[in-house]
Amino acid sequence: MQLRARIGITLLGLALAGGLVYGFMPRAVAVDAAPAIKGPLAVTIEEEGKTRVMERYVVSAPMSGYARRIDLRVGDAVKQGQVLAEIEPARSDALDPRSRAQAQAQVNAAQASVAAARENARAAAAQADLARQELQRTESLRKSNFISEQALDKTRSEVSRTKAAHLASEHAINVARFELEMTRAALAKSSSLQTGKPAETLSVRAPVDAHVLKLVHESEGTVQAGQPLIEIGNPETLEVVVEVLSTHAVQIAPGSKVLLDRWGSSETLQGAVRIIEPAGFTKVSALGVEEQRVRVIADITSPREIWRRLGDSYRVEARFVVWEGADVLQIPASALFKFKQGWAVFIVENGRAKTQQVEIGQRAGLIVQVLSGIKAGDQIITHPDDKIVDGGRVKVR
C-alpha cells in the first residue's frame, strides 16, 4: 500500500510540474502573413483634372457698334464661314480719323499674323513628316527586336503629338485669315462712311467647323471692339488639364503614360502627357494651405468611341505613371520596420519569426519593391508589433 501511495504521489507531482511548465511556456503569437510575390508594379501620381476642348475659339467683335441678337444656342453646329453675329457700325466711331488709323493698324497686324501662322504650319508639317519617318524606322527596328516596345510606343505618341500640332497650326491659319478679313471689312465700312455712302452691317463669321460652347453676348446691344461674343470649338478634340504639385511635376515627362478613371464609366482611358507648363502658380487648398501647382496637359489616346460622351470641363481622375516594372518582387509596405541602418521584415520559418534585412526600391502606395534580402514565396508577417521577436514562436491566422 505504501508503494502504491508513493507512486501516486510521484505521478501527481509530475503532472503538477508538467502543468506548471506548460502554463509558463511562451505561447505562439497569432500573426497575419502573406507571400512575397512577383508581378507588375507601377508608381503613379494621382490628381483630379478636367477635360477641355483643344481647339477653342473666342469670337470677338472686330469693331465697336451695335450687335444684333445671336440666334444660336449652346451645342449648335456651325460651318466655316457661317455668320455668327451681325454688327452695325457706329457712325461716330467710323467718322473718327483716329479710329480709321487704328483700323488700318489692325489690318497690318492681322496680315502679319497670317504670315506667322503659315510659317508655323510649315514647321509643324515638317515635324509631322519627320515623326512619321521615325515611326517607320522604329517599326522596322522593332520587328528585328533591336528596340523595346516602350520605344515604339513613345514614337507613336510623338506622331500623334506632331499630327495634333500640325492640325492646330492649320486652324490657326484659318483664324488669322478670318481676322484679317474682318479687320479689312471694318476699315472698308469706315471708308464708305467717309465718302457719304450708307454703312452696311458687318458679319462676324465662324473661322472653322465647330459647335457653340458658350454665348457670351446673346442679346442685342452695344459692343466694344475686342469684346467676346461667342465661344466655339470642336468637342471631339478634347484634352485633359490636371493641376499637380510642383514637386510632382518634376517627376512627369512629356510622353508619360496617363490613366484616366472615374469619368463616368468603369473603363480606364489611356492618355499621354503632351505639355508640362513651365510656370507654376499658387493655389489655396481646401484646408487653407498655399500650394505651388503646375498645369499638365495630356491627350486621350483611347478610341473616340469609348469616350464620345465626354464633353468640355468634365471631371476625371488622372494617374500619371512615373515608373513601372513588369516582373517586380513586392511586399506590403506595412511589413517593413526600421532595423539598424536600413529596413527589415519578419519571415515565418518552421513556426518561428526570423528577422531578415532587405533593400527596398520603388514605393507604390501600400506596396513596396524589394531589391534584395528575400525571394518570391517567402511568408512575410504583414503587420509586425512589439510582441514578435527574432526566433519567437508565431502562428499564422
VOPAGU-2260 file (C-alpha; in pm, 1 decimal, decimal comma):
REM VOPAGU-2260
SITE   aa  ch    i         X         Y         Z
SITE  MET   A    0       0,0       0,0       0,0
SITE  GLN   A    1     284,3     236,5      82,7
SITE  LEU   A    2     443,8     168,6    -256,0
SITE  ARG   A    3     119,6     245,2    -435,3
SITE  ALA   A    4      80,6     568,3    -240,3
SITE  ARG   A    5     431,0     677,0    -325,7
SITE  ILE   A    6     375,9     603,6    -693,9
SITE  GLY   A    7      50,7     801,7    -688,5
SITE  ILE   A    8     212,0    1097,0    -517,8
SITE  THR   A    9     502,4    1089,3    -763,7
SITE  LEU   A   10     269,4    1083,6   -1062,9
SITE  LEU   A   11      64,8    1366,4    -916,0
SITE  GLY   A   12     379,9    1572,2    -862,7
SITE  LEU   A   13     493,7    1508,5   -1217,9
SITE  ALA   A   14     152,4    1613,4   -1350,5
SITE  LEU   A   15     160,3    1931,9   -1146,2
SITE  ALA   A   16     515,1    2010,1   -1263,1
SITE  GLY   A   17     417,3    1945,4   -1624,7
SITE  GLY   A   18     115,6    2169,3   -1589,3
SITE  LEU   A   19     327,5    2448,5   -1443,8
SITE  VAL   A   20     584,2    2413,9   -1723,5
SITE  TYR   A   21     312,3    2416,2   -1987,6
SITE  GLY   A   22     141,6    2714,5   -1829,3
SITE  PHE   A   23     456,0    2924,7   -1822,8
SITE  MET   A   24     575,3    2824,9   -2170,6
SITE  PRO   A   25     564,0    3117,9   -2424,0
SITE  ARG   A   26     258,1    3088,3   -2648,5
SITE  ALA   A   27     278,2    3132,8   -3024,4
SITE  VAL   A   28     182,7    3484,9   -3132,4
SITE  ALA   A   29    -101,0    3497,2   -3386,7
SITE  VAL   A   30      12,1    3696,8   -3692,0
SITE  ASP   A   31    -106,9    3791,0   -4040,6
SITE  ALA   A   32     124,6    3674,9   -4317,4
SITE  ALA   A   33     137,1    3699,4   -4694,2
SITE  PRO   A   34     383,9    3564,6   -4950,3
SITE  ALA   A   35     625,5    3789,4   -5135,3
SITE  ILE   A   36     514,8    3786,9   -5498,2
SITE  LYS   A   37     646,6    3890,6   -5836,7
SITE  GLY   A   38     426,2    4087,2   -6072,1
SITE  PRO   A   39     370,4    4421,4   -6241,2
SITE  LEU   A   40     414,5    4735,0   -6031,6
SITE  ALA   A   41     353,5    5098,3   -6127,1
SITE  VAL   A   42     435,1    5414,9   -5934,2
SITE  THR   A   43     171,7    5677,6   -6007,1
SITE  ILE   A   44      84,1    6036,2   -5916,8
SITE  GLU   A   45    -291,5    6083,5   -5874,7
SITE  GLU   A   46    -471,1    6416,9   -5913,2
SITE  GLU   A   47    -814,1    6538,4   -6016,0
SITE  GLY   A   48    -841,2    6702,7   -6357,3
SITE  LYS   A   49   -1093,8    6812,0   -6615,2
SITE  THR   A   50   -1140,5    6788,8   -6988,6
SITE  ARG   A   51   -1102,8    7088,5   -7216,6
SITE  VAL   A   52   -1175,0    7146,3   -7583,2
SITE  MET   A   53    -838,1    7153,0   -7753,6
SITE  GLU   A   54    -926,6    7398,8   -8029,0
SITE  ARG   A   55   -1138,1    7665,2   -7860,7
SITE  TYR   A   56   -1204,5    7996,5   -8036,7
SITE  VAL   A   57   -1338,4    8308,5   -7871,3
SITE  VAL   A   58   -1503,0    8510,2   -8148,9
SITE  SER   A   59   -1486,4    8880,6   -8065,2
SITE  ALA   A   60   -1633,8    9195,3   -8211,5
SITE  PRO   A   61   -1388,3    9336,6   -8469,9
SITE  MET   A   62   -1520,4    9689,1   -8418,9
SITE  SER   A   63   -1737,0    9889,3   -8183,5
SITE  GLY   A   64   -2100,0    9908,6   -8277,6
SITE  TYR   A   65   -2445,9    9771,8   -8214,3
SITE  ALA   A   66   -2466,8    9391,3   -8219,3
SITE  ARG   A   67   -2787,3    9220,8   -8324,1
SITE  ARG   A   68   -2928,6    8930,5   -8122,7
SITE  ILE   A   69   -2748,0    8598,9   -8172,6
SITE  ASP   A   70   -2998,7    8324,4   -8257,8
SITE  LEU   A   71   -2761,6    8031,9   -8197,1
SITE  ARG   A   72   -2783,8    7802,8   -7893,2
SITE  VAL   A   73   -2517,5    7617,4   -7697,5
SITE  GLY   A   74   -2443,7    7288,8   -7875,3
SITE  ASP   A   75   -2546,9    7408,5   -8223,3
SITE  ALA   A   76   -2312,2    7309,1   -8504,9
SITE  VAL   A   77   -2169,1    7587,5   -8719,5
SITE  LYS   A   78   -1986,2    7567,9   -9051,5
SITE  GLN   A   79   -1675,9    7751,9   -9154,5
SITE  GLY   A   80   -1777,5    8092,1   -9287,3
SITE  GLN   A   81   -2125,0    8081,0   -9129,5
SITE  VAL   A   82   -2249,3    8413,1   -8988,4
SITE  LEU   A   83   -2235,3    8406,4   -8610,2
SITE  ALA   A   84   -2324,9    8767,0   -8535,2
SITE  GLU   A   85   -2402,8    9091,2   -8716,7
SITE  ILE   A   86   -2279,7    9432,2   -8603,9
SITE  GLU   A   87   -2398,9    9769,1   -8722,2
SITE  PRO   A   88   -2104,5   10009,7   -8703,4
SITE  ALA   A   89   -2149,5   10331,8   -8506,7
SITE  ARG   A   90   -2123,8   10632,3   -8736,7
SITE  SER   A   91   -1941,6   10847,9   -8482,1
SITE  ASP   A   92   -1665,9   10589,3   -8448,7
SITE  ALA   A   93   -1644,4   10537,3   -8822,7
SITE  LEU   A   94   -1601,1   10910,7   -8890,0
SITE  ASP   A   95   -1327,1   10940,6   -8625,7
SITE  PRO   A   96    -986,7   10972,5   -8804,6
SITE  ARG   A   97    -810,5   10808,7   -8512,3
SITE  SER   A   98   -1041,9   10506,2   -8533,5
SITE  ARG   A   99    -967,2   10475,1   -8905,7
SITE  ALA   A  100    -594,2   10482,5   -8831,6
SITE  GLN   A  101    -636,9   10217,3   -8566,3
SITE  ALA   A  102    -839,0   10002,2   -8808,1
SITE  GLN   A  103    -557,9   10028,3   -9064,2
SITE  ALA   A  104    -307,1    9925,2   -8797,9
SITE  GLN   A  105    -524,4    9625,2   -8710,2
SITE  VAL   A  106    -525,1    9524,5   -9077,1
SITE  ASN   A  107    -145,2    9535,8   -9083,3
SITE  ALA   A  108    -123,7    9332,8   -8761,7
SITE  ALA   A  109    -367,2    9074,1   -8898,4
SITE  GLN   A  110    -156,9    9039,3   -9215,9
SITE  ALA   A  111     148,6    8972,2   -9000,9
SITE  SER   A  112     -47,4    8714,1   -8800,2
SITE  VAL   A  113    -142,9    8530,0   -9120,4
SITE  ALA   A  114     221,5    8519,0   -9230,1
SITE  ALA   A  115     334,7    8393,4   -8889,8
SITE  ALA   A  116      61,8    8127,7   -8884,6
SITE  ARG   A  117     169,6    8000,0   -9227,1
SITE  GLU   A  118     531,7    7970,4   -9114,5
SITE  ASN   A  119     423,4    7783,7   -8800,5
SITE  ALA   A  120     217,5    7548,5   -9017,1
SITE  ARG   A  121     520,2    7476,4   -9237,9
SITE  ALA   A  122     729,2    7398,5   -8930,5
SITE  ALA   A  123     457,1    7174,5   -8784,5
SITE  ALA   A  124     421,0    6987,7   -9115,9
SITE  ALA   A  125     795,2    6926,9   -9122,6
SITE  GLN   A  126     786,1    6793,9   -8766,1
SITE  ALA   A  127     493,3    6564,7   -8853,4
SITE  ASP   A  128     675,6    6426,6   -9161,5
SITE  LEU   A  129     988,2    6365,3   -8954,3
SITE  ALA   A  130     785,0    6184,2   -8685,7
SITE  ARG   A  131     619,2    5960,1   -8947,7
SITE  GLN   A  132     958,8    5871,2   -9096,6
SITE  GLU   A  133    1093,8    5797,7   -8749,6
SITE  LEU   A  134     792,0    5571,9   -8680,2
SITE  GLN   A  135     861,5    5372,6   -8996,7
SITE  ARG   A  136    1223,2    5323,4   -8894,9
SITE  THR   A  137    1123,5    5233,7   -8538,3
SITE  GLU   A  138     866,0    4977,7   -8652,4
SITE  SER   A  139    1131,7    4816,9   -8874,6
SITE  LEU   A  140    1377,7    4801,2   -8584,8
SITE  ARG   A  141    1106,6    4660,8   -8356,0
SITE  LYS   A  142    1039,0    4375,7   -8596,7
SITE  SER   A  143    1409,2    4289,7   -8571,1
SITE  ASN   A  144    1397,5    4321,4   -8187,4
SITE  PHE   A  145    1661,5    4594,7   -8187,2
SITE  ILE   A  146    1445,8    4825,0   -7972,1
SITE  SER   A  147    1185,8    4777,5   -7697,6
SITE  GLU   A  148     807,2    4802,3   -7723,6
SITE  GLN   A  149     824,6    5108,8   -7497,6
SITE  ALA   A  150    1043,4    5291,8   -7752,5
SITE  LEU   A  151     790,7    5207,5   -8025,2
SITE  ASP   A  152     501,1    5338,9   -7811,1
SITE  LYS   A  153     695,7    5659,6   -7746,1
SITE  THR   A  154     749,3    5710,7   -8120,8
SITE  ARG   A  155     378,5    5654,7   -8188,8
SITE  SER   A  156     294,1    5908,8   -7920,8
SITE  GLU   A  157     526,3    6158,9   -8088,7
SITE  VAL   A  158     348,9    6101,1   -8422,9
SITE  SER   A  159      12,1    6174,1   -8256,9
SITE  ARG   A  160     150,0    6485,9   -8091,5
SITE  THR   A  161     301,6    6627,6   -8411,9
SITE  LYS   A  162     -16,2    6545,4   -8604,9
SITE  ALA   A  163    -223,8    6736,8   -8349,3
SITE  ALA   A  164      21,7    7028,8   -8360,6
SITE  HIS   A  165       1,0    7037,9   -8741,0
SITE  LEU   A  166    -380,8    7035,2   -8729,8
SITE  ALA   A  167    -377,9    7316,2   -8474,0
SITE  SER   A  168    -144,5    7523,8   -8693,1
SITE  GLU   A  169    -378,0    7479,3   -8992,2
SITE  HIS   A  170    -669,8    7600,5   -8778,7
SITE  ALA   A  171    -457,3    7894,2   -8667,6
SITE  ILE   A  172    -410,7    7994,9   -9033,4
SITE  ASN   A  173    -788,2    7995,7   -9086,1
SITE  VAL   A  174    -843,0    8200,2   -8771,6
SITE  ALA   A  175    -576,7    8454,0   -8871,5
SITE  ARG   A  176    -720,1    8478,1   -9225,5
SITE  PHE   A  177   -1072,5    8546,3   -9098,5
SITE  GLU   A  178    -943,2    8803,8   -8853,1
SITE  LEU   A  179    -771,1    8975,5   -9144,0
SITE  GLU   A  180   -1092,8    8974,2   -9345,5
SITE  MET   A  181   -1290,7    9117,2   -9054,6
SITE  THR   A  182   -1041,0    9397,7   -8993,3
SITE  ARG   A  183   -1041,2    9480,8   -9365,0
SITE  ALA   A  184   -1420,7    9481,9   -9359,3
SITE  ALA   A  185   -1421,6    9720,1   -9062,7
SITE  LEU   A  186   -1184,4    9954,4   -9246,7
SITE  ALA   A  187   -1398,9    9935,0   -9560,6
SITE  LYS   A  188   -1711,6   10030,3   -9366,6
SITE  SER   A  189   -1531,5   10330,0   -9222,4
SITE  SER   A  190   -1413,6   10438,0   -9566,2
SITE  SER   A  191   -1764,2   10411,2   -9707,6
SITE  LEU   A  192   -1898,4   10643,7   -9439,0
SITE  GLN   A  193   -1621,5   10894,1   -9514,8
SITE  THR   A  194   -1740,9   10911,6   -9873,0
SITE  GLY   A  195   -2104,4   10951,3   -9765,9
SITE  LYS   A  196   -2214,0   10600,7   -9863,3
SITE  PRO   A  197   -2457,5   10413,2   -9636,6
SITE  ALA   A  198   -2293,4   10179,1   -9388,2
SITE  GLU   A  199   -2350,1    9807,0   -9424,8
SITE  THR   A  200   -2388,0    9552,6   -9148,9
SITE  LEU   A  201   -2065,3    9374,5   -9058,2
SITE  SER   A  202   -2099,8    8996,0   -9042,5
SITE  VAL   A  203   -1885,2    8803,8   -8796,1
SITE  ARG   A  204   -1824,8    8455,4   -8935,8
SITE  ALA   A  205   -1704,7    8123,8   -8792,7
SITE  PRO   A  206   -1335,8    8057,4   -8863,2
SITE  VAL   A  207   -1373,2    7675,2   -8860,2
SITE  ASP   A  208   -1632,5    7398,4   -8843,1
SITE  ALA   A  209   -1726,0    7369,6   -8475,3
SITE  HIS   A  210   -2000,9    7368,7   -8213,1
SITE  VAL   A  211   -2119,5    7653,4   -7993,9
SITE  LEU   A  212   -1971,3    7616,3   -7646,0
SITE  LYS   A  213   -2081,3    7941,1   -7481,2
SITE  LEU   A  214   -2283,9    8252,1   -7568,4
SITE  VAL   A  215   -2103,5    8546,0   -7411,4
SITE  HIS   A  216   -2317,0    8823,6   -7565,9
SITE  GLU   A  217   -2654,2    8679,4   -7668,9
SITE  SER   A  218   -2889,1    8978,8   -7660,3
SITE  GLU   A  219   -2861,4    9277,8   -7890,6
SITE  GLY   A  220   -2681,7    9583,6   -7766,3
SITE  THR   A  221   -2374,1    9799,8   -7791,9
SITE  VAL   A  222   -2040,4    9618,8   -7803,8
SITE  GLN   A  223   -1683,6    9742,1   -7794,8
SITE  ALA   A  224   -1405,8    9636,5   -8028,2
SITE  GLY   A  225   -1248,7    9314,9   -7897,4
SITE  GLN   A  226   -1545,0    9225,5   -7674,5
SITE  PRO   A  227   -1611,7    8846,0   -7676,2
SITE  LEU   A  228   -1937,3    8747,5   -7844,1
SITE  ILE   A  229   -1938,5    8367,6   -7865,6
SITE  GLU   A  230   -1710,8    8072,1   -7793,5
SITE  ILE   A  231   -1692,8    7783,3   -8040,1
SITE  GLY   A  232   -1487,6    7466,0   -8060,7
SITE  ASN   A  233   -1483,7    7103,3   -8164,9
SITE  PRO   A  234   -1594,0    6883,9   -7869,9
SITE  GLU   A  235   -1441,8    6578,3   -8037,9
SITE  THR   A  236   -1089,9    6714,7   -7984,2
SITE  LEU   A  237   -1059,6    6700,5   -7607,0
SITE  GLU   A  238    -753,7    6727,2   -7386,2
SITE  VAL   A  239    -716,1    6678,2   -7012,8
SITE  VAL   A  240    -583,2    6955,5   -6786,3
SITE  VAL   A  241    -452,4    6847,9   -6446,1
SITE  GLU   A  242    -308,5    7075,5   -6177,8
SITE  VAL   A  243     -33,9    6885,8   -5993,3
SITE  LEU   A  244     203,3    6988,2   -5716,4
SITE  SER   A  245     527,4    7136,0   -5846,8
SITE  THR   A  246     722,8    6866,4   -5658,3
SITE  HIS   A  247     529,1    6603,9   -5856,4
SITE  ALA   A  248     551,5    6788,5   -6187,5
SITE  VAL   A  249     930,3    6746,2   -6199,3
SITE  GLN   A  250     877,9    6366,5   -6198,5
SITE  ILE   A  251     649,0    6377,3   -6504,1
SITE  ALA   A  252     794,4    6392,5   -6855,0
SITE  PRO   A  253     632,6    6462,0   -7195,2
SITE  GLY   A  254     508,0    6135,0   -7339,5
SITE  SER   A  255     446,2    5977,5   -6998,3
SITE  LYS   A  256     151,5    5739,5   -6973,3
SITE  VAL   A  257    -168,2    5870,0   -6810,8
SITE  LEU   A  258    -457,4    5657,7   -6686,3
SITE  LEU   A  259    -796,1    5828,6   -6658,7
SITE  ASP   A  260   -1050,3    5685,5   -6413,5
SITE  ARG   A  261   -1386,6    5785,8   -6259,9
SITE  TRP   A  262   -1501,4    5980,6   -6563,6
SITE  GLY   A  263   -1842,9    5814,9   -6567,1
SITE  SER   A  264   -1750,5    5464,9   -6678,3
SITE  SER   A  265   -1572,6    5167,4   -6522,8
SITE  GLU   A  266   -1330,8    5152,1   -6816,5
SITE  THR   A  267    -991,0    5318,8   -6776,4
SITE  LEU   A  268    -892,3    5556,4   -7055,5
SITE  GLN   A  269    -536,9    5573,5   -7186,2
SITE  GLY   A  270    -357,0    5903,6   -7238,3
SITE  ALA   A  271     -16,8    6061,0   -7288,8
SITE  VAL   A  272     134,9    6380,3   -7149,2
SITE  ARG   A  273     175,8    6647,7   -7416,4
SITE  ILE   A  274     277,4    6962,0   -7229,8
SITE  ILE   A  275     406,0    7043,0   -6882,8
SITE  GLU   A  276     368,2    7417,8   -6842,4
SITE  PRO   A  277     698,6    7582,7   -6743,5
SITE  ALA   A  278     540,5    7827,3   -6498,0
SITE  GLY   A  279     358,5    7737,9   -6177,6
SITE  PHE   A  280     100,3    7926,6   -5974,5
SITE  THR   A  281     -13,0    7948,3   -5614,6
SITE  LYS   A  282    -339,6    7780,3   -5518,0
SITE  VAL   A  283    -504,4    7763,7   -5176,4
SITE  SER   A  284    -618,7    7411,5   -5087,0
SITE  ALA   A  285    -944,6    7321,8   -4913,5
SITE  LEU   A  286    -755,6    7324,2   -4582,0
SITE  GLY   A  287    -632,1    7678,8   -4641,3
SITE  VAL   A  288    -273,9    7577,4   -4727,1
SITE  GLU   A  289     -95,0    7760,0   -5008,0
SITE  GLU   A  290      40,0    7517,7   -5269,1
SITE  GLN   A  291     252,7    7564,0   -5578,5
SITE  ARG   A  292      76,4    7395,3   -5867,1
SITE  VAL   A  293     167,4    7329,2   -6230,8
SITE  ARG   A  294     -72,6    7253,1   -6516,4
SITE  VAL   A  295      -6,9    6929,9   -6704,6
SITE  ILE   A  296    -191,1    6879,7   -7035,2
SITE  ALA   A  297    -249,7    6527,9   -7167,3
SITE  ASP   A  298    -406,6    6384,2   -7482,2
SITE  ILE   A  299    -659,9    6099,4   -7472,3
SITE  THR   A  300    -521,7    5815,5   -7685,2
SITE  SER   A  301    -809,0    5568,6   -7635,5
SITE  PRO   A  302   -1051,5    5532,3   -7929,7
SITE  ARG   A  303   -1303,9    5811,1   -7959,7
SITE  GLU   A  304   -1595,4    5563,9   -7949,7
SITE  ILE   A  305   -1517,1    5485,1   -7584,6
SITE  TRP   A  306   -1525,9    5842,6   -7451,6
SITE  ARG   A  307   -1761,1    6006,4   -7702,1
SITE  ARG   A  308   -1994,6    6115,0   -7417,1
SITE  LEU   A  309   -1723,5    6324,6   -7254,0
SITE  GLY   A  310   -1762,7    6696,5   -7303,3
SITE  ASP   A  311   -1591,6    7021,7   -7215,9
SITE  SER   A  312   -1496,0    7072,2   -6846,9
SITE  TYR   A  313   -1591,1    6717,2   -6740,3
SITE  ARG   A  314   -1422,9    6577,7   -6427,2
SITE  VAL   A  315   -1169,4    6291,5   -6447,7
SITE  GLU   A  316    -919,9    6125,3   -6212,4
SITE  ALA   A  317    -571,6    6119,9   -6368,1
SITE  ARG   A  318    -293,5    5878,8   -6270,9
SITE  PHE   A  319      48,0    5968,4   -6413,3
SITE  VAL   A  320     274,7    5663,5   -6441,4
SITE  VAL   A  321     626,2    5779,0   -6341,4
SITE  TRP   A  322     775,6    5428,8   -6309,1
SITE  GLU   A  323     662,3    5076,6   -6386,7
SITE  GLY   A  324     803,8    4725,4   -6398,8
SITE  ALA   A  325     665,2    4400,2   -6536,9
SITE  ASP   A  326     829,1    4142,7   -6303,0
SITE  VAL   A  327     887,0    4313,0   -5968,9
SITE  LEU   A  328     933,9    4141,9   -5631,8
SITE  GLN   A  329     693,7    4320,0   -5397,3
SITE  ILE   A  330     554,3    4306,1   -5043,0
SITE  PRO   A  331     308,1    4517,0   -4839,3
SITE  ALA   A  332     469,3    4835,2   -4708,0
SITE  SER   A  333     319,8    4762,3   -4363,9
SITE  ALA   A  334     558,3    4465,3   -4325,9
SITE  LEU   A  335     867,4    4690,7   -4308,2
SITE  PHE   A  336    1026,5    4814,8   -3989,3
SITE  LYS   A  337    1345,3    5003,7   -3914,7
SITE  PHE   A  338    1646,3    4780,3   -3847,0
SITE  LYS   A  339    1998,7    4912,3   -3785,8
SITE  GLN   A  340    2067,4    5149,9   -4077,4
SITE  GLY   A  341    1803,5    5013,4   -4309,9
SITE  TRP   A  342    1482,6    4812,7   -4331,3
SITE  ALA   A  343    1385,7    4459,7   -4233,9
SITE  VAL   A  344    1091,4    4217,7   -4229,0
SITE  PHE   A  345     989,7    3910,5   -4030,0
SITE  ILE   A  346     987,0    3582,5   -4225,0
SITE  VAL   A  347     786,0    3285,8   -4096,8
SITE  GLU   A  348    1005,1    2972,1   -4097,7
SITE  ASN   A  349     905,2    2649,7   -3921,3
SITE  GLY   A  350     660,1    2832,6   -3698,6
SITE  ARG   A  351     910,4    3095,8   -3586,0
SITE  ALA   A  352     973,5    3457,3   -3681,7
SITE  LYS   A  353    1307,8    3534,0   -3841,3
SITE  THR   A  354    1441,0    3887,7   -3884,0
SITE  GLN   A  355    1558,9    3945,3   -4239,4
SITE  GLN   A  356    1718,0    4272,3   -4357,5
SITE  VAL   A  357    1600,7    4386,5   -4702,2
SITE  GLU   A  358    1684,6    4651,9   -4958,1
SITE  ILE   A  359    1383,0    4833,2   -5097,1
SITE  GLY   A  360    1327,9    5026,8   -5419,5
SITE  GLN   A  361    1017,9    5198,1   -5551,9
SITE  ARG   A  362     705,9    5262,6   -5345,1
SITE  ALA   A  363     357,3    5249,4   -5492,0
SITE  GLY   A  364     103,4    5335,5   -5225,6
SITE  LEU   A  365      72,5    5034,3   -4991,5
SITE  ILE   A  366     314,1    4820,8   -5195,5
SITE  VAL   A  367     694,6    4841,6   -5197,6
SITE  GLN   A  368     956,1    4692,4   -5429,5
SITE  VAL   A  369    1220,2    4462,1   -5274,8
SITE  LEU   A  370    1560,9    4457,7   -5442,1
SITE  SER   A  371    1735,7    4201,5   -5220,9
SITE  GLY   A  372    1706,6    4006,8   -4896,6
SITE  ILE   A  373    1408,2    3780,9   -4968,9
SITE  LYS   A  374    1274,3    3574,3   -5255,7
SITE  ALA   A  375     934,5    3513,5   -5408,5
SITE  GLY   A  376     719,1    3282,2   -5198,5
SITE  ASP   A  377     865,5    3375,8   -4858,5
SITE  GLN   A  378     593,7    3418,7   -4595,8
SITE  ILE   A  379     615,6    3776,6   -4467,3
SITE  ILE   A  380     445,2    3899,2   -4149,6
SITE  THR   A  381     240,8    4189,6   -4280,9
SITE  HIS   A  382     175,3    4378,9   -3953,6
SITE  PRO   A  383     459,4    4317,1   -3705,9
SITE  ASP   A  384     421,7    4450,7   -3349,2
SITE  ASP   A  385     628,4    4451,7   -3029,2
SITE  LYS   A  386     508,5    4101,1   -2936,3
SITE  ILE   A  387     707,7    3949,9   -3222,3
SITE  VAL   A  388    1079,2    3887,5   -3163,7
SITE  ASP   A  389    1351,0    3722,0   -3364,5
SITE  GLY   A  390    1321,0    3347,6   -3316,0
SITE  GLY   A  391     987,0    3373,1   -3136,0
SITE  ARG   A  392     704,4    3128,8   -3199,3
SITE  VAL   A  393     430,4    3256,6   -3428,8
SITE  LYS   A  394     106,5    3114,4   -3565,2
SITE  VAL   A  395     -37,0    3238,3   -3893,0
SITE  ARG   A  396    -402,4    3328,0   -3861,4
